[in-house]
Amino acid sequence: MTKRDEAPVGAPCWIDLLTSDADRAKHFYGELLGWTADEGVEEYGGYFTFFKDGLRIAGGMPNDGSQGQPDVWTVYLASADAQATTDAAAAHGGRVDLPPMPIPPDLGSMAVLADPGQGTIGVWQPGSHKGFQVYAEPGTPSWFELHTRDYEASVAFYRDVFGWDTHVASDVPDFRYTTLGEDDAALAGIMDASAMLPEGAPAVWSIYFQVEDADKALARVVELGGSVVRPPEPTPYGRLAQAADTTGVHFKLVQP
């Protein structure tokens, strides 16, 4: 099992789901990925935690529609200083959507930013809450990827704001890709999605959940009330598929 006490600065360290149907989400991800969930904390807006084999894996927040935001998964990157990261984002072409705020009693501090391609990214400065405790195993998040039309500006943003050690994985016209870290030590990626995203579309972060069998997992998605966005296909990185949960939130599946 790939456990981690604390993520390196700049690396994905937490994910959470904004959902308009928390009960269905808990059932869906529980049945699909083997997660359990707690009841949530009323004073924190009903925020709840998903667990995998007793280890903290993700969060969830009920979406009552009052903020006008769609249901979505959000990726958080680790920061040693959320305020400094937020200041750097504003200075490097980003936008501050939620200034740093402490999460009591001493869990950490969070912020929400938008990068130059308008992709939403969370910031997490850990306190006692260090983020997800296991990854890159079946039923857990295993890869995190930004699809953007503003490729070069986005690579510079994550390097300058989050301190990414960037490595060019591919630089041919139909596949431009940069990673945080290199080869087997890579932790996340940025893809030039100019040919995939419509003009004016905001960038989007994708979460890949590892599964033992992508075809069976996708069939289970449908049985649970979700839908197929892209059927499984073989790639050099594994068998990949894209799905949506019961309220339409997209995520990806990877069978290594």
ABEGO torsion letter per residue (X at the ends): XBBBABBBBGBBABBBBBBABAAAAAAAAAAAAGBBBBAEBAAAGGBBBBBBGGBBABBBBBBAGAAGBBBBBBBBBBBABAAAAAAAAAAAGBBBABBBBBBOAAAEBBBBBBBAAGBBBBBBBBBABAEBABBGBBGBBABBBBBBABAAAAAAAAAAAAGBBBBBABABAABBBBBBEBEAABABBBBBAAAABBBGBBBBBBBBBBBABAAAAAAAAAAAGBBBABBBBBBAAEBBBBBBBAAGBBBBBBBX
